Amino acid sequence: MGAYKMRGATNAILLLSEEERAKGVVTHSSGNFAQALSLAAQILKVKAHIVMPSNAPKVKKVAVIQYGGNIVECDPTIESRTATAKKTAREKGATFIHPSNEMNVIIGQGTAAMELLEDYQNWTIYLLL
């Protein structure tokens, strides 16, 4: 799923209150963030509801299930993803975590780049030239 996606998903869940975590999380994703949120939620013992379009690759769906995510299928449009995610969050009382447009996800993902720059400080100056 990519290390930076996992970092973003984990950070977003960790920053929820205990009450919010107890109610679970919801996202919409065709694959990579769906897998990351499912695995992060499994590790943190949080229920994950993943809205995926009906045409998402089977290998991505299988991975989400193996990571403990509950798949909710929708039509393959952004409108359907958004509406289905909102409906699922409302019905389950779960917190919606946007796969890319959420500050806690972005901050968590950014830690990968931050660590790279810290590990290769001498390269930072070279890369900026």
MARVEXMI-26181 format. One line per 10 residues: number of its first residue (from 1); their letters; for each residue x negated, y negated, z of C-alpha. Coordinates in pm, whole numbers, plus 50000, padded with zeros to 5 digits. Each point is the difference from the previous one (the first is absolute). Layout:
N
NUM> A> X Y Z | ...
// end
This chain:
129
1> MGAYKMRGAT> 50000 50000 50000 | 49700 49771 50028 | 49839 49890 50325 | 50113 49641 49978 | 50368 50099 49967 | 49971 50214 50313 | 49842 49711 50189 | 50285 49769 49904 | 50271 50249 50093 | 49836 50084 50332
11> NAILLLSEEE> 49950 49636 50092 | 50362 49914 49920 | 50133 50284 50217 | 49762 49930 50288 | 50118 49639 50014 | 50364 50103 50047 | 50147 50005 50349 | 50057 50336 50168 | 50373 49952 49947 | 49952 49938 49628
21> RAKGVVTHSS> 49770 50301 49966 | 50259 50219 50173 | 50252 49909 49728 | 49763 50076 49711 | 49879 49821 49690 | 50118 49967 49640 | 49817 49908 49682 | 50047 50030 49627 | 49715 50135 49790 | 49937 50227 49703
31> GNFAQALSLA> 49710 50170 50168 | 49686 49863 50161 | 50151 49781 50271 | 50277 50258 50047 | 49735 50259 50083 | 49804 49762 50222 | 50302 49893 50204 | 50115 50361 50034 | 49662 50115 50131 | 49950 49699 50228
41> AQILKVKAHI> 50349 50051 50142 | 49938 50371 50053 | 49675 49930 50188 | 50171 49733 50212 | 50310 50218 50055 | 50234 49761 49818 | 50277 50104 49760 | 49935 49878 49643 | 50274 49956 49739 | 49853 49959 49652
51> VMPSNAPKVK> 50213 49864 49716 | 49863 50140 49676 | 50133 49967 49647 | 50144 50317 49852 | 49728 49997 49734 | 49706 49983 50243 | 49738 50267 49931 | 50075 50331 50169 | 49647 50020 50141 | 50061 49668 50182
61> KVAVIQYGGN> 50332 50123 50142 | 49843 50326 50118 | 49724 49806 50177 | 50253 49774 50175 | 50188 50304 50126 | 49678 50171 50112 | 49909 49684 50193 | 50337 50011 50178 | 50187 49731 49808 | 50372 50024 49936
71> IVECDPTIES> 50063 49917 49632 | 50306 49801 49901 | 50031 49995 49621 | 50125 49703 49803 | 50032 49886 49641 | 49668 49896 49843 | 50053 49623 50022 | 49865 49746 50248 | 50356 49894 50077 | 50095 50355 50094
81> RTATAKKTAR> 49684 50046 50208 | 50069 49681 50192 | 50368 50072 50056 | 49939 50361 50103 | 49722 49900 50240 | 50222 49733 50161 | 50287 50248 50031 | 49774 50268 50150 | 49849 49754 50249 | 50346 49884 50104
91> EKGATFIHPS> 50139 50355 50035 | 49698 50134 50191 | 49923 49684 50197 | 49647 50031 49859 | 49758 49719 49923 | 49933 49928 49633 | 49631 49978 49911 | 49938 49856 49656 | 49728 50193 49813 | 49811 49692 49882
101> NEMNVIIGQG> 50164 49675 50108 | 49971 50025 50378 | 49732 49823 50197 | 49930 50288 50241 | 49952 50237 49706 | 49773 49753 49820 | 49791 49938 50312 | 49958 50374 50058 | 49903 50061 49639 | 49751 49716 50012
111> TAAMELLEDY> 49799 50171 50273 | 49850 50229 49735 | 49848 49706 49814 | 49892 49838 50326 | 49811 50313 50105 | 49837 50028 49658 | 49874 49643 50024 | 49877 50059 50355 | 49815 50318 49898 | 49839 49835 49698
121> QNWTIYLLL> 49931 49647 50124 | 49698 49960 49775 | 50212 50085 49698 | 50260 49739 50093 | 49772 49713 49903 | 49895 50177 49678 | 50362 50063 49900 | 50095 49637 50055 | 49726 49869 49769
// end
